[in-house]
Amino acid sequence: MNRTEFVIAIAVILFVAFVLGWFASWLVYRFSRVTISDVAELEEMAKSLHDAEEQRDEAITYFQYRETELQTQLTQAQAELAAAMDGLREARHEAGELRKYIEKMNA
């Protein structure tokens, strides 16, 4: 094998390597490219996610407001119950005293 044949063999090998590299690059591009429909789908998904997060935040705010409101109502109901129980205790005490007074007057 003389020098000219060696150079030609190396040139052929390099050309084949170049063609194989170009073909591999084309295959990678072909399978990994992003289409317009994929981008549109991603944008739609991002919009849906953003809307869902806003709804979640609104729901959390509403439930915090509702919890505060219900806590206030519970506190008021407990205060009214305590007042009613005090009034009932007083009424029972008065009724007992009146019953004793009536029994004393009848006896």
Sequence and secondary structure as in RCSB ss.txt:
>XXXX:A:sequence
MNRTEFVIAIAVILFVAFVLGWFASWLVYRFSRVTISDVAELEEMAKSLHDAEEQRDEAITYFQYRETELQTQLT
QAQAELAAAMDGLREARHEAGELRKYIEKMNA
>XXXX:A:secstr
  HHHHHHHHHHHHHHHHHHHHHHHHHHHHHH   HHHHHHHHHHHHHHHHHHHHHHHHHHHHHHHHHHHHHHHH
HHHHHHHHHHHHHHHHHHHHHHHHHHHHHHH 
